[in-house]
Each structure stands twice: as structure tokens, then as C-alpha cells.
Amino acid sequence: MSNIKLLKAGTLSDGTQRFQSQLYVGKDTADFVMGTDGIMKCYDNGEKGFNFYPYNKPYEIVSSKNDMVRQVL
């Protein structure tokens, strides 16, 4: 199983880092976030409905969109 690749999409004023797992044309979206506690979370439908839930699978933070071109989703 290969790691999902995440590209940093920005940082919020409270220090939360935003990451995207897919490239979207013309906009930055974040389906992953990491709070100041260092826990990576993924946007998903869980026990509280759609929300960010802890992500426990392997991931890799990449530094450019070129690194995102090919990945298994």
C-alpha cells in the first residue's frame, strides 16, 4: 500500500495547516488538516456527520504540484 500524497494548501490564523489530496483547477481545497496538536485529520462522513476525523493511514507531505501528478487514490 502506498502513501497518499498531501500538498500543503495553507495555514489558518490559529496554526491549523491545510492539505489537499487532489489537485483542483483554479482553487485550493483542503480535505486534510493538521492542528497544532500534530494530528492529521481527513474530511469524512463519520459518527458526527461530515467533519474532520483522525487519519491513521500512511501519508506523505509533498512540496509541489508536480509531486502530486501520479498517485494511487
LUMLUMDREN-2810 file (N, C-alpha, C; in Angstrom, 1 decimal):
<atoms>
<atom><aa>M</aa><ch>A</ch><at>N</at><xx>0.8</xx><yy>-1.2</yy><zz>0.0</zz></atom>
<atom><aa>M</aa><ch>A</ch><at>CA</at><xx>0.0</xx><yy>0.0</yy><zz>0.0</zz></atom>
<atom><aa>M</aa><ch>A</ch><at>C</at><xx>0.9</xx><yy>1.2</yy><zz>0.0</zz></atom>
<atom><aa>S</aa><ch>A</ch><at>N</at><xx>0.6</xx><yy>2.1</yy><zz>-0.9</zz></atom>
<atom><aa>S</aa><ch>A</ch><at>CA</at><xx>1.5</xx><yy>3.3</yy><zz>-1.0</zz></atom>
<atom><aa>S</aa><ch>A</ch><at>C</at><xx>0.8</xx><yy>4.5</yy><zz>-0.2</zz></atom>
<atom><aa>N</aa><ch>A</ch><at>N</at><xx>1.7</xx><yy>5.4</yy><zz>0.2</zz></atom>
<atom><aa>N</aa><ch>A</ch><at>CA</at><xx>1.2</xx><yy>6.5</yy><zz>1.0</zz></atom>
<atom><aa>N</aa><ch>A</ch><at>C</at><xx>0.4</xx><yy>7.5</yy><zz>0.1</zz></atom>
<atom><aa>I</aa><ch>A</ch><at>N</at><xx>-0.6</xx><yy>8.1</yy><zz>0.7</zz></atom>
<atom><aa>I</aa><ch>A</ch><at>CA</at><xx>-1.4</xx><yy>9.1</yy><zz>0.0</zz></atom>
<atom><aa>I</aa><ch>A</ch><at>C</at><xx>-0.5</xx><yy>10.4</yy><zz>0.0</zz></atom>
<atom><aa>K</aa><ch>A</ch><at>N</at><xx>-0.5</xx><yy>11.1</yy><zz>-1.1</zz></atom>
<atom><aa>K</aa><ch>A</ch><at>CA</at><xx>0.3</xx><yy>12.3</yy><zz>-1.1</zz></atom>
<atom><aa>K</aa><ch>A</ch><at>C</at><xx>-0.5</xx><yy>13.5</yy><zz>-0.8</zz></atom>
<atom><aa>L</aa><ch>A</ch><at>N</at><xx>0.0</xx><yy>14.4</yy><zz>0.1</zz></atom>
<atom><aa>L</aa><ch>A</ch><at>CA</at><xx>-0.7</xx><yy>15.6</yy><zz>0.5</zz></atom>
<atom><aa>L</aa><ch>A</ch><at>C</at><xx>0.1</xx><yy>16.8</yy><zz>0.2</zz></atom>
<atom><aa>L</aa><ch>A</ch><at>N</at><xx>-0.5</xx><yy>17.8</yy><zz>-0.4</zz></atom>
<atom><aa>L</aa><ch>A</ch><at>CA</at><xx>0.2</xx><yy>19.1</yy><zz>-0.7</zz></atom>
<atom><aa>L</aa><ch>A</ch><at>C</at><xx>-0.4</xx><yy>20.2</yy><zz>0.2</zz></atom>
<atom><aa>K</aa><ch>A</ch><at>N</at><xx>0.5</xx><yy>20.9</yy><zz>0.9</zz></atom>
<atom><aa>K</aa><ch>A</ch><at>CA</at><xx>0.1</xx><yy>22.0</yy><zz>1.8</zz></atom>
<atom><aa>K</aa><ch>A</ch><at>C</at><xx>-0.7</xx><yy>23.0</yy><zz>1.0</zz></atom>
<atom><aa>A</aa><ch>A</ch><at>N</at><xx>-1.9</xx><yy>23.4</yy><zz>1.5</zz></atom>
<atom><aa>A</aa><ch>A</ch><at>CA</at><xx>-2.7</xx><yy>24.4</yy><zz>0.8</zz></atom>
<atom><aa>A</aa><ch>A</ch><at>C</at><xx>-2.8</xx><yy>25.7</yy><zz>1.6</zz></atom>
<atom><aa>G</aa><ch>A</ch><at>N</at><xx>-2.1</xx><yy>25.8</yy><zz>2.7</zz></atom>
<atom><aa>G</aa><ch>A</ch><at>CA</at><xx>-2.1</xx><yy>27.0</yy><zz>3.5</zz></atom>
<atom><aa>G</aa><ch>A</ch><at>C</at><xx>-2.1</xx><yy>26.7</yy><zz>5.0</zz></atom>
<atom><aa>T</aa><ch>A</ch><at>N</at><xx>-2.1</xx><yy>27.8</yy><zz>5.8</zz></atom>
<atom><aa>T</aa><ch>A</ch><at>CA</at><xx>-2.2</xx><yy>27.7</yy><zz>7.2</zz></atom>
<atom><aa>T</aa><ch>A</ch><at>C</at><xx>-3.2</xx><yy>28.8</yy><zz>7.7</zz></atom>
<atom><aa>L</aa><ch>A</ch><at>N</at><xx>-4.1</xx><yy>28.4</yy><zz>8.6</zz></atom>
<atom><aa>L</aa><ch>A</ch><at>CA</at><xx>-5.1</xx><yy>29.3</yy><zz>9.2</zz></atom>
<atom><aa>L</aa><ch>A</ch><at>C</at><xx>-4.4</xx><yy>30.1</yy><zz>10.3</zz></atom>
<atom><aa>S</aa><ch>A</ch><at>N</at><xx>-5.1</xx><yy>31.1</yy><zz>10.7</zz></atom>
<atom><aa>S</aa><ch>A</ch><at>CA</at><xx>-4.6</xx><yy>32.1</yy><zz>11.7</zz></atom>
<atom><aa>S</aa><ch>A</ch><at>C</at><xx>-4.4</xx><yy>31.4</yy><zz>13.1</zz></atom>
<atom><aa>D</aa><ch>A</ch><at>N</at><xx>-5.1</xx><yy>30.3</yy><zz>13.3</zz></atom>
<atom><aa>D</aa><ch>A</ch><at>CA</at><xx>-4.9</xx><yy>29.6</yy><zz>14.6</zz></atom>
<atom><aa>D</aa><ch>A</ch><at>C</at><xx>-3.8</xx><yy>28.5</yy><zz>14.5</zz></atom>
<atom><aa>G</aa><ch>A</ch><at>N</at><xx>-3.1</xx><yy>28.4</yy><zz>13.4</zz></atom>
<atom><aa>G</aa><ch>A</ch><at>CA</at><xx>-1.9</xx><yy>27.5</yy><zz>13.2</zz></atom>
<atom><aa>G</aa><ch>A</ch><at>C</at><xx>-2.3</xx><yy>26.2</yy><zz>12.6</zz></atom>
<atom><aa>T</aa><ch>A</ch><at>N</at><xx>-3.6</xx><yy>26.0</yy><zz>12.3</zz></atom>
<atom><aa>T</aa><ch>A</ch><at>CA</at><xx>-4.0</xx><yy>24.7</yy><zz>11.6</zz></atom>
<atom><aa>T</aa><ch>A</ch><at>C</at><xx>-3.5</xx><yy>24.8</yy><zz>10.2</zz></atom>
<atom><aa>Q</aa><ch>A</ch><at>N</at><xx>-2.8</xx><yy>23.7</yy><zz>9.8</zz></atom>
<atom><aa>Q</aa><ch>A</ch><at>CA</at><xx>-2.3</xx><yy>23.5</yy><zz>8.4</zz></atom>
<atom><aa>Q</aa><ch>A</ch><at>C</at><xx>-3.3</xx><yy>22.8</yy><zz>7.6</zz></atom>
<atom><aa>R</aa><ch>A</ch><at>N</at><xx>-3.5</xx><yy>23.3</yy><zz>6.4</zz></atom>
<atom><aa>R</aa><ch>A</ch><at>CA</at><xx>-4.5</xx><yy>22.7</yy><zz>5.4</zz></atom>
<atom><aa>R</aa><ch>A</ch><at>C</at><xx>-3.7</xx><yy>22.0</yy><zz>4.3</zz></atom>
<atom><aa>F</aa><ch>A</ch><at>N</at><xx>-4.2</xx><yy>20.8</yy><zz>4.0</zz></atom>
<atom><aa>F</aa><ch>A</ch><at>CA</at><xx>-3.6</xx><yy>19.9</yy><zz>3.0</zz></atom>
<atom><aa>F</aa><ch>A</ch><at>C</at><xx>-4.7</xx><yy>19.5</yy><zz>2.0</zz></atom>
<atom><aa>Q</aa><ch>A</ch><at>N</at><xx>-4.3</xx><yy>19.2</yy><zz>0.7</zz></atom>
<atom><aa>Q</aa><ch>A</ch><at>CA</at><xx>-5.2</xx><yy>18.7</yy><zz>-0.3</zz></atom>
<atom><aa>Q</aa><ch>A</ch><at>C</at><xx>-4.6</xx><yy>17.4</yy><zz>-0.8</zz></atom>
<atom><aa>S</aa><ch>A</ch><at>N</at><xx>-5.5</xx><yy>16.4</yy><zz>-1.1</zz></atom>
<atom><aa>S</aa><ch>A</ch><at>CA</at><xx>-5.0</xx><yy>15.1</yy><zz>-1.6</zz></atom>
<atom><aa>S</aa><ch>A</ch><at>C</at><xx>-5.2</xx><yy>15.1</yy><zz>-3.1</zz></atom>
<atom><aa>Q</aa><ch>A</ch><at>N</at><xx>-6.0</xx><yy>16.0</yy><zz>-3.7</zz></atom>
<atom><aa>Q</aa><ch>A</ch><at>CA</at><xx>-6.3</xx><yy>16.0</yy><zz>-5.1</zz></atom>
<atom><aa>Q</aa><ch>A</ch><at>C</at><xx>-6.1</xx><yy>17.5</yy><zz>-5.6</zz></atom>
<atom><aa>L</aa><ch>A</ch><at>N</at><xx>-5.7</xx><yy>17.6</yy><zz>-6.8</zz></atom>
<atom><aa>L</aa><ch>A</ch><at>CA</at><xx>-5.5</xx><yy>18.9</yy><zz>-7.4</zz></atom>
<atom><aa>L</aa><ch>A</ch><at>C</at><xx>-6.8</xx><yy>19.4</yy><zz>-8.1</zz></atom>
<atom><aa>Y</aa><ch>A</ch><at>N</at><xx>-7.2</xx><yy>20.6</yy><zz>-7.7</zz></atom>
<atom><aa>Y</aa><ch>A</ch><at>CA</at><xx>-8.4</xx><yy>21.1</yy><zz>-8.3</zz></atom>
<atom><aa>Y</aa><ch>A</ch><at>C</at><xx>-8.0</xx><yy>22.4</yy><zz>-9.1</zz></atom>
<atom><aa>V</aa><ch>A</ch><at>N</at><xx>-8.5</xx><yy>22.5</yy><zz>-10.3</zz></atom>
<atom><aa>V</aa><ch>A</ch><at>CA</at><xx>-8.2</xx><yy>23.7</yy><zz>-11.1</zz></atom>
<atom><aa>V</aa><ch>A</ch><at>C</at><xx>-8.8</xx><yy>25.0</yy><zz>-10.6</zz></atom>
<atom><aa>G</aa><ch>A</ch><at>N</at><xx>-8.0</xx><yy>26.0</yy><zz>-10.4</zz></atom>
<atom><aa>G</aa><ch>A</ch><at>CA</at><xx>-8.4</xx><yy>27.3</yy><zz>-10.0</zz></atom>
<atom><aa>G</aa><ch>A</ch><at>C</at><xx>-8.8</xx><yy>27.5</yy><zz>-8.6</zz></atom>
<atom><aa>K</aa><ch>A</ch><at>N</at><xx>-8.7</xx><yy>26.5</yy><zz>-7.7</zz></atom>
<atom><aa>K</aa><ch>A</ch><at>CA</at><xx>-9.0</xx><yy>26.8</yy><zz>-6.3</zz></atom>
<atom><aa>K</aa><ch>A</ch><at>C</at><xx>-8.2</xx><yy>25.8</yy><zz>-5.4</zz></atom>
<atom><aa>D</aa><ch>A</ch><at>N</at><xx>-7.9</xx><yy>26.3</yy><zz>-4.2</zz></atom>
<atom><aa>D</aa><ch>A</ch><at>CA</at><xx>-7.3</xx><yy>25.5</yy><zz>-3.2</zz></atom>
<atom><aa>D</aa><ch>A</ch><at>C</at><xx>-8.4</xx><yy>24.9</yy><zz>-2.3</zz></atom>
<atom><aa>T</aa><ch>A</ch><at>N</at><xx>-8.4</xx><yy>23.6</yy><zz>-2.1</zz></atom>
<atom><aa>T</aa><ch>A</ch><at>CA</at><xx>-9.3</xx><yy>22.9</yy><zz>-1.2</zz></atom>
<atom><aa>T</aa><ch>A</ch><at>C</at><xx>-8.5</xx><yy>22.1</yy><zz>-0.2</zz></atom>
<atom><aa>A</aa><ch>A</ch><at>N</at><xx>-9.1</xx><yy>21.9</yy><zz>0.9</zz></atom>
<atom><aa>A</aa><ch>A</ch><at>CA</at><xx>-8.4</xx><yy>21.1</yy><zz>1.9</zz></atom>
<atom><aa>A</aa><ch>A</ch><at>C</at><xx>-9.3</xx><yy>20.0</yy><zz>2.4</zz></atom>
<atom><aa>D</aa><ch>A</ch><at>N</at><xx>-8.9</xx><yy>18.7</yy><zz>2.1</zz></atom>
<atom><aa>D</aa><ch>A</ch><at>CA</at><xx>-9.7</xx><yy>17.6</yy><zz>2.6</zz></atom>
<atom><aa>D</aa><ch>A</ch><at>C</at><xx>-8.9</xx><yy>16.9</yy><zz>3.8</zz></atom>
<atom><aa>F</aa><ch>A</ch><at>N</at><xx>-7.7</xx><yy>17.5</yy><zz>4.1</zz></atom>
<atom><aa>F</aa><ch>A</ch><at>CA</at><xx>-6.9</xx><yy>17.1</yy><zz>5.3</zz></atom>
<atom><aa>F</aa><ch>A</ch><at>C</at><xx>-6.5</xx><yy>18.3</yy><zz>6.0</zz></atom>
<atom><aa>V</aa><ch>A</ch><at>N</at><xx>-6.5</xx><yy>18.3</yy><zz>7.4</zz></atom>
<atom><aa>V</aa><ch>A</ch><at>CA</at><xx>-6.0</xx><yy>19.3</yy><zz>8.2</zz></atom>
<atom><aa>V</aa><ch>A</ch><at>C</at><xx>-5.1</xx><yy>18.7</yy><zz>9.3</zz></atom>
<atom><aa>M</aa><ch>A</ch><at>N</at><xx>-4.1</xx><yy>19.6</yy><zz>9.8</zz></atom>
<atom><aa>M</aa><ch>A</ch><at>CA</at><xx>-3.3</xx><yy>19.2</yy><zz>10.9</zz></atom>
<atom><aa>M</aa><ch>A</ch><at>C</at><xx>-3.3</xx><yy>20.3</yy><zz>11.9</zz></atom>
<atom><aa>G</aa><ch>A</ch><at>N</at><xx>-3.9</xx><yy>20.1</yy><zz>13.1</zz></atom>
<atom><aa>G</aa><ch>A</ch><at>CA</at><xx>-3.9</xx><yy>21.2</yy><zz>14.1</zz></atom>
<atom><aa>G</aa><ch>A</ch><at>C</at><xx>-2.6</xx><yy>21.3</yy><zz>14.8</zz></atom>
<atom><aa>T</aa><ch>A</ch><at>N</at><xx>-2.5</xx><yy>22.2</yy><zz>15.7</zz></atom>
<atom><aa>T</aa><ch>A</ch><at>CA</at><xx>-1.3</xx><yy>22.4</yy><zz>16.4</zz></atom>
<atom><aa>T</aa><ch>A</ch><at>C</at><xx>-0.9</xx><yy>21.3</yy><zz>17.3</zz></atom>
<atom><aa>D</aa><ch>A</ch><at>N</at><xx>-1.9</xx><yy>20.3</yy><zz>17.5</zz></atom>
<atom><aa>D</aa><ch>A</ch><at>CA</at><xx>-1.6</xx><yy>19.1</yy><zz>18.3</zz></atom>
<atom><aa>D</aa><ch>A</ch><at>C</at><xx>-0.8</xx><yy>18.1</yy><zz>17.4</zz></atom>
<atom><aa>G</aa><ch>A</ch><at>N</at><xx>-0.6</xx><yy>18.3</yy><zz>16.1</zz></atom>
<atom><aa>G</aa><ch>A</ch><at>CA</at><xx>0.1</xx><yy>17.4</yy><zz>15.2</zz></atom>
<atom><aa>G</aa><ch>A</ch><at>C</at><xx>-0.7</xx><yy>16.2</yy><zz>14.7</zz></atom>
<atom><aa>I</aa><ch>A</ch><at>N</at><xx>-2.0</xx><yy>16.2</yy><zz>15.0</zz></atom>
<atom><aa>I</aa><ch>A</ch><at>CA</at><xx>-2.8</xx><yy>15.0</yy><zz>14.5</zz></atom>
<atom><aa>I</aa><ch>A</ch><at>C</at><xx>-3.4</xx><yy>15.4</yy><zz>13.1</zz></atom>
<atom><aa>M</aa><ch>A</ch><at>N</at><xx>-3.1</xx><yy>14.5</yy><zz>12.1</zz></atom>
<atom><aa>M</aa><ch>A</ch><at>CA</at><xx>-3.6</xx><yy>14.7</yy><zz>10.8</zz></atom>
<atom><aa>M</aa><ch>A</ch><at>C</at><xx>-5.1</xx><yy>14.2</yy><zz>10.8</zz></atom>
<atom><aa>K</aa><ch>A</ch><at>N</at><xx>-6.0</xx><yy>15.0</yy><zz>10.2</zz></atom>
<atom><aa>K</aa><ch>A</ch><at>CA</at><xx>-7.4</xx><yy>14.6</yy><zz>10.1</zz></atom>
<atom><aa>K</aa><ch>A</ch><at>C</at><xx>-7.9</xx><yy>14.7</yy><zz>8.7</zz></atom>
<atom><aa>C</aa><ch>A</ch><at>N</at><xx>-8.8</xx><yy>13.9</yy><zz>8.3</zz></atom>
<atom><aa>C</aa><ch>A</ch><at>CA</at><xx>-9.4</xx><yy>13.8</yy><zz>7.0</zz></atom>
<atom><aa>C</aa><ch>A</ch><at>C</at><xx>-10.8</xx><yy>14.1</yy><zz>7.0</zz></atom>
<atom><aa>Y</aa><ch>A</ch><at>N</at><xx>-11.3</xx><yy>14.9</yy><zz>6.0</zz></atom>
<atom><aa>Y</aa><ch>A</ch><at>CA</at><xx>-12.8</xx><yy>15.2</yy><zz>6.0</zz></atom>
<atom><aa>Y</aa><ch>A</ch><at>C</at><xx>-13.5</xx><yy>14.0</yy><zz>5.5</zz></atom>
<atom><aa>D</aa><ch>A</ch><at>N</at><xx>-14.5</xx><yy>13.5</yy><zz>6.3</zz></atom>
<atom><aa>D</aa><ch>A</ch><at>CA</at><xx>-15.2</xx><yy>12.3</yy><zz>6.0</zz></atom>
<atom><aa>D</aa><ch>A</ch><at>C</at><xx>-16.6</xx><yy>12.3</yy><zz>6.7</zz></atom>
<atom><aa>N</aa><ch>A</ch><at>N</at><xx>-17.4</xx><yy>11.4</yy><zz>6.3</zz></atom>
<atom><aa>N</aa><ch>A</ch><at>CA</at><xx>-18.7</xx><yy>11.2</yy><zz>7.0</zz></atom>
<atom><aa>N</aa><ch>A</ch><at>C</at><xx>-18.6</xx><yy>10.2</yy><zz>8.1</zz></atom>
<atom><aa>G</aa><ch>A</ch><at>N</at><xx>-18.6</xx><yy>10.6</yy><zz>9.3</zz></atom>
<atom><aa>G</aa><ch>A</ch><at>CA</at><xx>-18.5</xx><yy>9.7</yy><zz>10.4</zz></atom>
<atom><aa>G</aa><ch>A</ch><at>C</at><xx>-19.6</xx><yy>9.8</yy><zz>11.4</zz></atom>
<atom><aa>E</aa><ch>A</ch><at>N</at><xx>-19.3</xx><yy>9.5</yy><zz>12.7</zz></atom>
<atom><aa>E</aa><ch>A</ch><at>CA</at><xx>-20.4</xx><yy>9.5</yy><zz>13.7</zz></atom>
<atom><aa>E</aa><ch>A</ch><at>C</at><xx>-21.0</xx><yy>10.9</yy><zz>14.0</zz></atom>
<atom><aa>K</aa><ch>A</ch><at>N</at><xx>-20.3</xx><yy>11.9</yy><zz>13.7</zz></atom>
<atom><aa>K</aa><ch>A</ch><at>CA</at><xx>-20.8</xx><yy>13.3</yy><zz>13.9</zz></atom>
<atom><aa>K</aa><ch>A</ch><at>C</at><xx>-21.2</xx><yy>13.9</yy><zz>12.5</zz></atom>
<atom><aa>G</aa><ch>A</ch><at>N</at><xx>-21.4</xx><yy>13.1</yy><zz>11.5</zz></atom>
<atom><aa>G</aa><ch>A</ch><at>CA</at><xx>-21.7</xx><yy>13.6</yy><zz>10.2</zz></atom>
<atom><aa>G</aa><ch>A</ch><at>C</at><xx>-20.4</xx><yy>14.0</yy><zz>9.5</zz></atom>
<atom><aa>F</aa><ch>A</ch><at>N</at><xx>-20.5</xx><yy>14.8</yy><zz>8.5</zz></atom>
<atom><aa>F</aa><ch>A</ch><at>CA</at><xx>-19.3</xx><yy>15.3</yy><zz>7.8</zz></atom>
<atom><aa>F</aa><ch>A</ch><at>C</at><xx>-18.5</xx><yy>16.2</yy><zz>8.7</zz></atom>
<atom><aa>N</aa><ch>A</ch><at>N</at><xx>-17.3</xx><yy>15.8</yy><zz>8.9</zz></atom>
<atom><aa>N</aa><ch>A</ch><at>CA</at><xx>-16.4</xx><yy>16.5</yy><zz>9.8</zz></atom>
<atom><aa>N</aa><ch>A</ch><at>C</at><xx>-14.9</xx><yy>16.0</yy><zz>9.5</zz></atom>
<atom><aa>F</aa><ch>A</ch><at>N</at><xx>-14.0</xx><yy>16.6</yy><zz>10.2</zz></atom>
<atom><aa>F</aa><ch>A</ch><at>CA</at><xx>-12.6</xx><yy>16.1</yy><zz>10.1</zz></atom>
<atom><aa>F</aa><ch>A</ch><at>C</at><xx>-12.4</xx><yy>15.1</yy><zz>11.2</zz></atom>
<atom><aa>Y</aa><ch>A</ch><at>N</at><xx>-11.9</xx><yy>13.9</yy><zz>10.8</zz></atom>
<atom><aa>Y</aa><ch>A</ch><at>CA</at><xx>-11.7</xx><yy>12.8</yy><zz>11.7</zz></atom>
<atom><aa>Y</aa><ch>A</ch><at>C</at><xx>-10.2</xx><yy>12.3</yy><zz>11.6</zz></atom>
<atom><aa>P</aa><ch>A</ch><at>N</at><xx>-9.6</xx><yy>11.9</yy><zz>12.7</zz></atom>
<atom><aa>P</aa><ch>A</ch><at>CA</at><xx>-8.2</xx><yy>11.4</yy><zz>12.7</zz></atom>
<atom><aa>P</aa><ch>A</ch><at>C</at><xx>-7.9</xx><yy>10.4</yy><zz>11.6</zz></atom>
<atom><aa>Y</aa><ch>A</ch><at>N</at><xx>-6.8</xx><yy>10.7</yy><zz>10.9</zz></atom>
<atom><aa>Y</aa><ch>A</ch><at>CA</at><xx>-6.4</xx><yy>9.8</yy><zz>9.8</zz></atom>
<atom><aa>Y</aa><ch>A</ch><at>C</at><xx>-5.2</xx><yy>9.0</yy><zz>10.3</zz></atom>
<atom><aa>N</aa><ch>A</ch><at>N</at><xx>-5.3</xx><yy>7.7</yy><zz>10.3</zz></atom>
<atom><aa>N</aa><ch>A</ch><at>CA</at><xx>-4.3</xx><yy>6.8</yy><zz>10.8</zz></atom>
<atom><aa>N</aa><ch>A</ch><at>C</at><xx>-3.5</xx><yy>6.0</yy><zz>9.7</zz></atom>
<atom><aa>K</aa><ch>A</ch><at>N</at><xx>-3.8</xx><yy>6.3</yy><zz>8.5</zz></atom>
<atom><aa>K</aa><ch>A</ch><at>CA</at><xx>-3.1</xx><yy>5.5</yy><zz>7.4</zz></atom>
<atom><aa>K</aa><ch>A</ch><at>C</at><xx>-1.8</xx><yy>6.3</yy><zz>7.0</zz></atom>
<atom><aa>P</aa><ch>A</ch><at>N</at><xx>-0.9</xx><yy>5.7</yy><zz>6.3</zz></atom>
<atom><aa>P</aa><ch>A</ch><at>CA</at><xx>0.3</xx><yy>6.3</yy><zz>5.9</zz></atom>
<atom><aa>P</aa><ch>A</ch><at>C</at><xx>0.0</xx><yy>7.5</yy><zz>4.9</zz></atom>
<atom><aa>Y</aa><ch>A</ch><at>N</at><xx>0.8</xx><yy>8.6</yy><zz>5.1</zz></atom>
<atom><aa>Y</aa><ch>A</ch><at>CA</at><xx>0.7</xx><yy>9.7</yy><zz>4.2</zz></atom>
<atom><aa>Y</aa><ch>A</ch><at>C</at><xx>2.1</xx><yy>10.3</yy><zz>4.0</zz></atom>
<atom><aa>E</aa><ch>A</ch><at>N</at><xx>2.2</xx><yy>11.1</yy><zz>2.9</zz></atom>
<atom><aa>E</aa><ch>A</ch><at>CA</at><xx>3.5</xx><yy>11.7</yy><zz>2.6</zz></atom>
<atom><aa>E</aa><ch>A</ch><at>C</at><xx>3.1</xx><yy>13.2</yy><zz>2.2</zz></atom>
<atom><aa>I</aa><ch>A</ch><at>N</at><xx>3.8</xx><yy>14.1</yy><zz>2.9</zz></atom>
<atom><aa>I</aa><ch>A</ch><at>CA</at><xx>3.6</xx><yy>15.6</yy><zz>2.5</zz></atom>
<atom><aa>I</aa><ch>A</ch><at>C</at><xx>4.6</xx><yy>15.9</yy><zz>1.5</zz></atom>
<atom><aa>V</aa><ch>A</ch><at>N</at><xx>4.1</xx><yy>16.4</yy><zz>0.3</zz></atom>
<atom><aa>V</aa><ch>A</ch><at>CA</at><xx>5.0</xx><yy>16.7</yy><zz>-0.8</zz></atom>
<atom><aa>V</aa><ch>A</ch><at>C</at><xx>5.1</xx><yy>18.2</yy><zz>-0.9</zz></atom>
<atom><aa>S</aa><ch>A</ch><at>N</at><xx>6.1</xx><yy>18.7</yy><zz>-1.7</zz></atom>
<atom><aa>S</aa><ch>A</ch><at>CA</at><xx>6.4</xx><yy>20.1</yy><zz>-1.7</zz></atom>
<atom><aa>S</aa><ch>A</ch><at>C</at><xx>5.9</xx><yy>20.8</yy><zz>-3.0</zz></atom>
<atom><aa>S</aa><ch>A</ch><at>N</at><xx>5.4</xx><yy>20.1</yy><zz>-4.0</zz></atom>
<atom><aa>S</aa><ch>A</ch><at>CA</at><xx>5.0</xx><yy>20.7</yy><zz>-5.2</zz></atom>
<atom><aa>S</aa><ch>A</ch><at>C</at><xx>3.8</xx><yy>20.0</yy><zz>-5.9</zz></atom>
<atom><aa>K</aa><ch>A</ch><at>N</at><xx>3.1</xx><yy>20.7</yy><zz>-6.8</zz></atom>
<atom><aa>K</aa><ch>A</ch><at>CA</at><xx>2.1</xx><yy>20.0</yy><zz>-7.5</zz></atom>
<atom><aa>K</aa><ch>A</ch><at>C</at><xx>2.6</xx><yy>18.9</yy><zz>-8.4</zz></atom>
<atom><aa>N</aa><ch>A</ch><at>N</at><xx>3.8</xx><yy>19.1</yy><zz>-8.9</zz></atom>
<atom><aa>N</aa><ch>A</ch><at>CA</at><xx>4.4</xx><yy>18.1</yy><zz>-9.8</zz></atom>
<atom><aa>N</aa><ch>A</ch><at>C</at><xx>4.5</xx><yy>16.7</yy><zz>-9.0</zz></atom>
<atom><aa>D</aa><ch>A</ch><at>N</at><xx>4.8</xx><yy>16.8</yy><zz>-7.7</zz></atom>
<atom><aa>D</aa><ch>A</ch><at>CA</at><xx>4.8</xx><yy>15.5</yy><zz>-6.9</zz></atom>
<atom><aa>D</aa><ch>A</ch><at>C</at><xx>3.5</xx><yy>14.9</yy><zz>-6.8</zz></atom>
<atom><aa>M</aa><ch>A</ch><at>N</at><xx>2.4</xx><yy>15.6</yy><zz>-7.1</zz></atom>
<atom><aa>M</aa><ch>A</ch><at>CA</at><xx>1.1</xx><yy>15.1</yy><zz>-6.9</zz></atom>
<atom><aa>M</aa><ch>A</ch><at>C</at><xx>0.5</xx><yy>14.4</yy><zz>-8.2</zz></atom>
<atom><aa>V</aa><ch>A</ch><at>N</at><xx>1.2</xx><yy>14.6</yy><zz>-9.3</zz></atom>
<atom><aa>V</aa><ch>A</ch><at>CA</at><xx>0.7</xx><yy>14.2</yy><zz>-10.6</zz></atom>
<atom><aa>V</aa><ch>A</ch><at>C</at><xx>0.2</xx><yy>12.7</yy><zz>-10.7</zz></atom>
<atom><aa>R</aa><ch>A</ch><at>N</at><xx>1.0</xx><yy>11.9</yy><zz>-10.1</zz></atom>
<atom><aa>R</aa><ch>A</ch><at>CA</at><xx>0.6</xx><yy>10.4</yy><zz>-10.1</zz></atom>
<atom><aa>R</aa><ch>A</ch><at>C</at><xx>0.6</xx><yy>9.9</yy><zz>-8.7</zz></atom>
<atom><aa>Q</aa><ch>A</ch><at>N</at><xx>-0.6</xx><yy>9.4</yy><zz>-8.3</zz></atom>
<atom><aa>Q</aa><ch>A</ch><at>CA</at><xx>-0.7</xx><yy>8.7</yy><zz>-7.0</zz></atom>
<atom><aa>Q</aa><ch>A</ch><at>C</at><xx>-1.9</xx><yy>7.8</yy><zz>-7.0</zz></atom>
<atom><aa>V</aa><ch>A</ch><at>N</at><xx>-1.9</xx><yy>6.8</yy><zz>-6.2</zz></atom>
<atom><aa>V</aa><ch>A</ch><at>CA</at><xx>-3.0</xx><yy>5.9</yy><zz>-6.1</zz></atom>
<atom><aa>V</aa><ch>A</ch><at>C</at><xx>-3.9</xx><yy>6.5</yy><zz>-5.1</zz></atom>
<atom><aa>L</aa><ch>A</ch><at>N</at><xx>-5.2</xx><yy>6.6</yy><zz>-5.5</zz></atom>
<atom><aa>L</aa><ch>A</ch><at>CA</at><xx>-6.2</xx><yy>7.1</yy><zz>-4.6</zz></atom>
<atom><aa>L</aa><ch>A</ch><at>C</at><xx>-7.2</xx><yy>6.0</yy><zz>-4.1</zz></atom>
</atoms>
